[in-house]
Amino acid sequence: MIQTPKNIAIVGSGLVGSLLAIYLRKLGHQITVYDRRPDIRKVAFSGRSINLAMSDRGWNALREVGVEEVIKELGIPMDKRAIHLVGEPEYYQKYGKEKEAIWSISRGVLNRRMIDLAEEDGAIFRFEEKVWDIDLAEATIYTGESDKGKWDAYKHDIVFGCDGAFSRVRHKMQRRSRFDYSQDFIDVGYKELTIPANEDGTHKLDKYSFHIWPRGKFMFIAMPNLDGSFTCTLFLPFEGEISFENLTTKDEVKEFFNTYFPSISQIIEDVTLDFFKNPTSAMVTMKCFPWTYWNKVALVGDSAHAVVPFYGQGMNAGFEDIYELNKIIAKHGDDWETIFQTYQTERKPNADAIAELSYRNFMEMSSKTADANFILQKKIEKHFSLKHPEKWLPVYSRVTFSDRPYVEALALGDAQEEIMAHIMKMPNIEEIWNSEVVENKILDLISKSENL
């Protein structure tokens, strides 16, 4: 169906806002993007960005509007995890089948390019223009300087809130009756650090791996950049014996890294420089409903469903929102009320599912990747999956390398976990893990499962 052009506002010029601008411009709408921040293309990066892990859902959304290949030039494919344990050689865990990989892309680099692409398509960006209020029924937004009491009013046909976990648009919607909202901060924070490139511009670690140093309740990760550096993130409790609150001096930071991450201490030129320069940031899961108000206002991405970053799906889920919204638009044309109702009804359960999966994956990354039983279990699952791909797709692959609904991945993952709990209790499982006995036992359990 062809839509009648609308005057549409997008609040937020981040990744989701800029991609939505590209989609809506290709449908012929007039697009104005408002952002309280300066133009990211004209400022230095903030030291508050975990590198992005682009996977199939994100690529699907980019492919649909013809920008996939342009964006792939900005990233590096990572086909495996590299696990770093203290006092042991690093080892690798393949993510999926041959040629399946997630892509490391700098958030700032990608955001700059996405804004360029949206502008090339005709979207107008208004930076340093903070939205203070919004009339939901009239789709009118008010920007300006609050302390001077001078607000400018901009009337639109539709407003999309793409302004993140602490969305101003959602804040206005929260004041309405029967609006459900919750936020849950985890007690782990994060801090960005950098491993510089070698003098010749090459990487100091394997560039095609997602590097993890799992240490139980905390961990360190590193993702490659095109310039030979790695963007690294330390995840650590805010309080407690081993925590950010107990790392207040340079000597304490050096001792901490020498004790728990000795291999990192050797390749970061001055770990204390980044540690004290960059902020310690919090992570939140945010859920709300409804996501829309009549046929006038809708939330997309983190403003509707912020998740912790441990499945690398925050951006991918936001991009999938847009991809699915576009399909709904194609079906319903100018019926924006039906478009919005269908959008929020279909996407909300999937947003809740990826929130749960993301929270669980922190435990897997920080603790289980170093656990012998977990490693064996994953080896059994992969062996069985290769022999019976129609019967078993690991939950990570279902989330990362497919476009099946997140709710399906969560339900099937739980069913698979129940089966593997039985398998791991089999006598001498370490010796018989790849035998027909184990294979037949899994097949038998699958046949008895109601969810597989």
Order of alpha helices (4+ residues) and beta strands (2+ residues): beta-alpha-beta-beta-alpha-alpha-beta-beta-beta-beta-alpha-beta-beta-beta-beta-beta-alpha-beta-beta-beta-beta-beta-alpha-alpha-alpha-beta-beta-beta-alpha-alpha-alpha-alpha-alpha-alpha-alpha-alpha
